[in-house]
Amino acid sequence: MKIDFANLTLAHQEYATEINVAIQKTIEKSHFIMGDEVELLEDELKNFTGSNHVITCSSGTSALLLALSAIGIGTNDEVITSPFSFIAAAEMIAFLGAKPVFVDIDPLTYQINPSLITSAITPKTKAIIPVSLFGQPSDMDSINKIAQKHNLIVIEDGAQSFGATYKEKKSCNLTPIATTSFFPAKPLGCYGDGGAVFCNDEHIATKIKSLRIHGQTKRYEHSYIGLGARLDTIQAAILRVKLKYYPIKISKRNQVAKLYEKYLKNKSVKLPIIGDHIQSVYAQYSILSADRNSLEKKLKQNNIPYAIHYPIALHLQPCFSYLGYQEGDFPIAEKTCKQILSLPMNPYLSENEIEYISGVID
């Protein structure tokens, strides 16, 4: 049995005719940068999330950079985030000359642990970036409450959770600012790099729009030091097609997750825990195994693709050695890195495939 991890081929084939028409129309118009499709997509993303402002951009990483830049993060500032995540959030904090301050994760959800945030706040702390990992948001109510008490800005990194629901509100509209990624393997992916920033403050939105075009406020008039971070018009056209059908894909991802739960519930591995008030988009289906090496061998022997999200906690990455963290500083994150494994997750997995995958797992 040949199983595809993300199945981007089927994701294209399902809407290929409509997507190809959208691409061809964009090519014929030849307005490849900031064409009409970009603004139309931004309006549709606003409607989808309920956010007042959406600014599309070139990637999820540039979205984080734009958000941090818009609130003035720089040298001598500190931003609290998770050590168990893809590097982008911590990387952009450091890129701007600020200090990433890590806080350990909740052992059940793998999200940043709100109960540990307050003790990490100093007079230099300016923001908190909770990463909505594996498809579900963090405990945003608790995080927002802490931020309000200490006059901090919360930026949700929703690269893996776009479309998720938290207490009837959409991810990317749970905090003053949020970002997401449209990387091809994301639940809503384009055909290259892409991202977006979401916010409810008009002043911040206007500044981000300027920052993504080299800080330009008028043609060749630059109020800020910015960057070239626009979303290509072709990618916007593709995303507009896929966004129409995205609620169906979210539903199917949840159906796949329920089938995994059905076939894995009596196994030795720990399954994802999703809060009652959350609908995840299951960007990954990640389990914990106390004997991951053995599990990896079995998956390889049976030609089942898998991934490790993530093998090294951020505080132990060589690029962050200057921060002075040591092994043992964040024990839950470190233990999770040694046991985590992501099984195939996409809306096209059949029950037979899920049963086959699960049958390999003890």
N, C-alpha and C positions, 0 to 999 in steps of 0.2 A: 504494500500500500504506500503510495507516494503522497505525503502530506506537506502542504505549503504553510510556512510560518505565518506570513501576513497576507498572502495571496493577492498581490497587487495586480496580477494579470487578470483575474476574474473581476476585480474591482473596476478595472478599465473596461473590460468587455461588456459588463452589464449595462453601461450607459455610453458605450463607445460611439454610437451614431450621434447622439445628442452632443457629446463632448467634442467630437470631430467637427461638427457644424459650428459650434461655438469658437473653436480654434480657427477654423477657416474664415469665419466672419471677422475675427480680430486681425488676421493676416491681411485680409482684403482692405480693411480700414487703415492698416499700417500705423496705428497709433499705439505703439508698443509700450510706451512709458506714460503712466498716469492717464490712460484712455478711459472712456466712459465706464467700462466694466469695473474699474477699480472703485469708483464712487458708488455704483449700483451694488457691488458686493458689500461695501461698508454699510450701506443702508440696510441690507438684508441681515447682516451680522448684528446690527443694532436691534432689529426686530426679533431676531432669534434669542438674543441674550437679555434684552431689556436695558442694556447699557445706553447711556445718553450719547456717548461718542465712541466711535471706532476708527482707528487709524491703522490701515494695513501697512505691512512693511516686508522687508526682504527675507526675514527668518525669525524664528522664535528667539534666537540669541540677540538679534538686533532689536527686537521688541523689548527685551529686558534692558538693553543698553539705552534705548530711547526713554523708557520709563524712569530709570535711575537718573539719567541726565536731566530729565524734565523737572525732577524735584531737587536738583542741585547736589546730588551725592558726589563727593570728591575726597580729596586728601584729608586725613584726620577723622573722617566719619566712620561709623561702624554700622553694619547691617547684619541682622540676625537671620540665619537660614539653616537649612538641614544639611548634615554631613552625609546623608544617605539619599543620593539623587544623581542625576546627570550633572555634569560640571557647570552648565551654562550660567545659572544664577550666581553661584559663588565666583565664577570666572569674571562675569561682568562687574561685580562689586569690586574685585581686585583690579580689573582693567582700568577703572576710573580712579584708582589710587586709594580707595576706601578699604576697610578691613572686614573680611567675612568673619562673623562670629557664629560658631556652630553650636547647636543645641541638639541633644540626643532625641531619638524618635520614640513614638509609642510602639510597644512590642506587638500590639494587635493589628494596627493599621499601617505601620511603617511611615506614617506622617510625622512631622515635627510635633514634639510633645509640648502642648501649651503650658503645662504645669512647671516646665523648666525654663520658660522664656524670661520671666521677671528677673530671675537671679542673674541673667546674662546681660541685662540692660545697664548701661553706664551713661554718664553725661554726653558721651560721643555717639550714642546710638541714635540713628535717624529713621530707620525703617526696619520692617520685618518682611522677609520673603518666604512664605510657606509654599512649598512645592506640592501641588496636588498630584500625588504619585499614583501611577498605575491605573488612573481613571476616576479616582474619587477625590473630592476636596478634603482639605484638612478640617480640623475643628474651628471653623471660621468665627463662630460666635465668641468663643473664648479668646481667640487671637485678636479680634477686633476690639474686644473689651479691654484687653491689656494695652493695646495700642492707643486707644482713646485716653486711658488713664495717664499714660506717659507721653502723650502728644507725639506719637510716631505714625508714620504712614505705612499701611500694609499694601504690598504688591503681591497679588496671587500669581505664581507661575503656573498657569493652566495649560502648559504644553501637552500634558497627558490627560487632561480632564475636560477639554472643550466639549460642551454638550451635556455634561453631568449635571445633576440637580441636587441641590442642598436645601432642604426645608422649603421646597417649591420655588427656589430661585436658581437660576442657571449659574454654573461656574463661569467666571470672568465678569460676573456682576455681583460679587459677594464682598468686594473690597473697593476702596477708593480708586485703585488702579489694578489692572490685571493684564497679563500677556498670554499669548498662545502661539503654537507652532502649527504650520500646515505641511511639515515634512511628510514625504510620501507615505511613510509607514504609520503615521498618526491615524486615529479613527476617522478624522476628516483631513485627508491629505491632498496636496496638489501634485504636480508632475515635476517638482524641483523643490527649491527652498521657498518658504513663505511664512509669514507670521502676522500678528496683529496686536495692537495695544487697545485696551478698553478703559474708559474712565468716565466719570460723571461730572468732572469739573471742566468748564469751558476754557478757562485760562490754560490749564495743563494740556488739554487737547490741542489748542491752538499752538502751543509751544512744541508739542510733539510733531505736529504736521510740519512745522518749520524745521525742526531738527532732522527729520528724515530726508530733507532736501537741502543738506549742507547749511542748515541754519538760516535759510533764505526766507525773508518775509515779503519781499518783492523781487522781481527778476533782477539778479545780480546785486541785490541788497541783502546783506547778511547780518542779522542781529545776534546770532549765536554761533559757536563752533559746533557744527553738526556733522552729518555723514550722509553718504548716498545709500539710502536704505528703503527704496521704494519697491513695492510689489509689482512685478511685471504684469502687464495687461492680460497676457495669455493665461497666466496662472489665475488671475481673478476670474476670467471667463470659465475656466475649468471648475473652480471652486463654486461658482454660482450654480452650475449644474449639479454638482455633488451635494451642495447644501440642501437642495430641494428634497433629496431623498435621505438625508442624514438621520432624521428621526426613525426611519425604518431600520437603518443600519444599527442604531443604538439599541433598538428593541431586539434585533437578531443577536447582537453581541451579548446581551443579557440572557437570551435563550441558550447560547453556547455555554455561558458561565454556569447556568443552572444544570446543564447536562454534565459538565465537569463535576459539579457538586454531587450529582446523582451517582456517578461512577467512582468518585474518589473519596466519598464520605467515610468509608471504613478502612481507608488506607493509612499508612504510617505518616504521611505528609500532612503539613498544616495548610489548610485552604485559606484563601482571602476572606477577610472579615469586612463586610460593608455595613455601615450604620443604617438603622431602620429609616432614618430621615434622608437617606442618600440614594440616588440612582447613579451607579457608576457607568462609565462608557467602556470600561475594561480595555484600556489601551494595551495592557498586558494581563495575562492570567498567570500570576506569580505565586508559587507555592514555596514552603520551607521544607527542606529535607535534612535530617540530622546526619545522613550519609550521602551527601550530594555527589561525591566521586563515583560511588556505585550506581547511583541513578543516572548520571551522565553516560556511563558505559552502556547501560541497558538501552537508553534512548538512541545512542549512536548505533548499537548493534541492530536495532530495529528501524533504522533510517528515519527517526523522528527528530525534526529540527527543534532546537531549544535555544535559549539565550540566558545569560547571567546579567541581571539588572539589579545590583551593580557589584562587581567583584572587589573593589577597593573603596573604602569610605573616603570621602573627600579630604578629611583632616590628615589622612595618611598618604595623600598623593604627593609626589615629589615637588610639584609646582607650589604647594602650600607649606612646604617644610619651614619657610621663614616665619610662619605663624607660631611655631613652637609647640604645636600639639604633639602628644605622644600616644602610642598604642595603649588602649585602656581608658582613654579620656571619655569615649562615647561607646560604652560596652554593648548597648542594644544595637546600634548601627553596625558595629564591627561583627557581632554575632550573626546579624542578618546577612551581611555580605558573604559570610562563609556558608550560608544555608539556602539562600534565595535561588530560585530557578524559574524561568518563564517558559511555559508551555505554548504551543501554537495557539494563537487567538486571532480570529477574523470571523466576519459574519457568514462565511461560506463553509465553515466546518460542518460536516454531517454527523449525525449521531453515531454512525458506524465508525467514523474516524476517531471521535472522542472516546468511544468504547475501546477501540484498539490502543490508543495512547494510554488510557487509564489502565488497561490490562498489563502493560509493561511495568507499571509502578506497584511496588509492594504495599 
